[in-house]
Amino acid sequence: MSEAAPTGDELVRVLATLANPHRLRVVAVLVRERNYVSRLARELGISRALLQVHLRKLEAAGLVSAHLELSEDGKAMKFYEVNRFVFTLTPEAIAAAAQTLTIPHAVERDGEEGSRS
């Protein structure tokens, strides 16, 4: 992810992705070292299925990336690592990003469009 100012759509996608405690914890663990799904799930104390949902969302937002590698016994293992990113949130940065929004005015969160009352 570049260090250029994000578009409004990128900023919404990243903030929505990081607005989940599990995904924040995944990023925190992956900052220390890249990891594979089974070990990462054990370390975080969540199921592999739930972890994979969160990893897909982080990957779609460009915050992590995955690489397949073969273990010594020939088993394919998917390793995840954090991509470098920097977001500076100031009122001015938000105003600039808002000018480029193409997402409808309704709040988009985890693929659901519409406002919640």
PyMOL commands that set and color helices and strands:
alter all, ss='L'
color gray80, all
select helices_A, chain A and resi 8-18+21-32+37-44+48-60+91-98
alter helices_A, ss='H'
color red, helices_A
select strands_A, chain A and resi 35-36+64-70+76-82+108-109+112-113
alter strands_A, ss='S'
color yellow, strands_A
deselect
rebuild
show_as cartoon
